[in-house]
């Protein structure tokens, strides 16, 4: 897994509109890169809406926000439209970014073992260097924005 003090990858991926997102696109801004398992599931929706509801505060404080899951553009567009999400969502259908970040692996749920994405948020400074990593056990989906902003 990528660690605090390392830089995020330069090529982050392609968003719901087919636009390639690069780390250098966000130079001079702190970056919240949140990785979530699936569009339109209860936990992921609560997390996205927490970030949406505080989006203006993130901008005011010099942050950019990007979400990422392994769903395709069609799924992301539907999710964005349904919940009026103001930030881009990376379509990591080939699992390149989640693998590179180390947030894809074996999960267990109700005794079932399967491969999936670990809900993880990376906070990077103005130069793309990771300053904080929030893992699945730490993230409270309904309060995620306030967890990041330290309130």
C-alpha positions as CSV (number, residue, x, y, z in Angstrom):
1,X,0.0,0.0,0.0
2,X,1.1,3.5,-0.8
3,X,2.2,5.3,2.4
4,X,2.3,8.8,4.0
5,X,5.1,10.8,2.5
6,X,4.8,9.2,-0.9
7,X,3.3,11.0,-3.9
8,X,0.1,9.9,-5.5
9,X,0.4,8.6,-9.0
10,X,0.6,11.2,-11.7
11,X,-2.1,9.6,-13.8
12,X,-5.1,9.1,-11.6
13,X,-7.5,7.9,-14.2
14,X,-10.4,8.9,-16.4
15,X,-13.5,10.5,-15.0
16,X,-17.2,10.0,-15.8
17,X,-16.9,12.3,-18.8
18,X,-13.9,10.6,-20.3
19,X,-11.5,13.3,-19.1
20,X,-8.1,12.1,-17.9
21,X,-7.3,13.4,-14.4
22,X,-3.7,13.9,-13.5
23,X,-2.1,14.9,-10.2
24,X,-0.5,17.9,-11.9
25,X,-4.1,19.2,-12.7
26,X,-4.4,19.9,-9.0
27,X,-1.0,21.5,-8.3
28,X,-1.3,24.2,-5.6
29,X,-4.4,22.5,-4.1
30,X,-4.7,19.9,-1.3
31,X,-6.4,16.8,-2.7
32,X,-9.0,14.6,-1.1
33,X,-9.0,11.3,-3.1
34,X,-11.6,9.0,-1.7
35,X,-11.9,5.4,-2.8
36,X,-15.2,3.8,-2.3
37,X,-16.7,0.3,-3.1
38,X,-19.8,1.0,-5.2
39,X,-22.0,3.7,-6.6
40,X,-25.5,4.1,-5.0
41,X,-25.0,1.8,-2.1
42,X,-26.1,3.1,1.3
43,X,-22.6,3.7,2.8
44,X,-21.1,5.1,-0.4
45,X,-24.1,7.4,-0.9
46,X,-23.8,8.7,2.7
47,X,-20.1,9.3,2.2
48,X,-20.5,11.1,-1.2
49,X,-23.3,13.3,0.2
50,X,-21.2,14.2,3.3
51,X,-18.5,15.4,0.9
52,X,-21.1,17.1,-1.4
53,X,-22.7,19.0,1.5
54,X,-19.4,20.4,2.6
55,X,-17.9,20.9,-0.9
56,X,-17.9,24.7,-0.7
57,X,-15.9,24.5,2.5
58,X,-13.4,22.2,0.9
59,X,-12.9,24.7,-1.9
60,X,-12.6,27.6,0.5
61,X,-9.9,25.7,2.4
62,X,-7.9,25.0,-0.8
63,X,-9.0,21.4,-1.4
64,X,-10.0,19.6,-4.5
65,X,-12.2,16.4,-4.1
66,X,-12.1,13.4,-6.3
67,X,-14.0,10.1,-5.9
68,X,-12.9,6.7,-7.3
69,X,-14.6,3.3,-7.6
70,X,-14.4,0.5,-10.1
71,X,-17.7,1.3,-11.8
72,X,-18.0,2.6,-15.3
73,X,-18.9,6.0,-16.6
74,X,-22.6,5.2,-17.0
75,X,-22.9,4.2,-13.3
76,X,-20.9,7.2,-12.2
77,X,-23.0,9.6,-14.3
78,X,-26.2,8.2,-12.8
79,X,-24.8,8.5,-9.2
80,X,-23.6,12.1,-9.9
81,X,-27.0,13.1,-11.3
82,X,-29.1,11.4,-8.6
83,X,-27.2,13.0,-5.8
84,X,-25.9,16.2,-7.5
85,X,-22.3,15.4,-6.8
86,X,-20.1,18.4,-7.7
87,X,-16.8,16.5,-8.0
88,X,-15.5,14.1,-10.6
89,X,-15.5,10.3,-10.1
90,X,-12.7,8.2,-11.6
91,X,-13.9,5.1,-13.5
92,X,-11.3,2.6,-12.4
93,X,-12.8,-0.4,-14.3
94,X,-9.4,-2.0,-14.9
95,X,-8.5,-1.5,-11.2
96,X,-5.3,0.2,-12.1
97,X,-5.5,3.0,-9.4
98,X,-7.0,0.9,-6.6
99,X,-4.2,-1.7,-7.2
100,X,-1.5,0.9,-7.3
101,X,-2.8,2.5,-4.1
102,X,-3.1,-0.9,-2.4
103,X,-6.8,-0.6,-1.6
104,X,-8.1,-3.7,-3.5
105,X,-7.9,-7.2,-2.0
106,X,-9.6,-9.9,-0.1
107,X,-12.6,-8.9,2.0
108,X,-14.9,-10.8,4.3
109,X,-18.6,-10.1,4.9
110,X,-21.0,-12.3,6.8
111,X,-18.6,-15.3,6.3
112,X,-18.2,-14.8,2.6
113,X,-14.7,-14.1,1.2
114,X,-14.5,-12.1,-2.0
115,X,-12.2,-9.5,-3.7
116,X,-13.2,-5.9,-3.4
117,X,-12.2,-2.3,-2.8
118,X,-11.3,-1.1,0.7
119,X,-13.0,2.3,1.5
120,X,-10.0,4.5,1.9
121,X,-9.3,8.3,1.7
122,X,-6.0,9.8,0.8
123,X,-5.2,13.4,1.7
124,X,-2.4,15.0,-0.3
125,X,-0.7,18.3,0.0
126,X,-0.2,21.0,-2.7
127,X,2.6,18.9,-4.3
128,X,0.7,15.6,-4.3
129,X,2.5,14.1,-1.3
130,X,0.2,12.1,0.9
131,X,-0.1,13.6,4.4
132,X,-2.9,11.4,5.7
133,X,-4.6,8.1,5.0
134,X,-8.0,7.2,6.4
135,X,-8.8,3.5,6.3
136,X,-12.1,1.6,6.4
137,X,-12.2,1.2,10.2
138,X,-11.6,5.0,10.7
139,X,-14.1,6.4,8.1
140,X,-17.6,7.3,9.4
141,X,-19.5,7.7,6.1
142,X,-22.1,10.2,7.4
143,X,-19.4,12.4,9.0
144,X,-16.6,11.9,6.5
145,X,-16.2,15.6,5.5
146,X,-15.9,16.7,9.1
147,X,-13.4,13.9,9.8
148,X,-11.3,15.3,7.0
149,X,-11.7,18.9,7.9
150,X,-10.9,18.1,11.6
151,X,-14.0,19.4,13.1
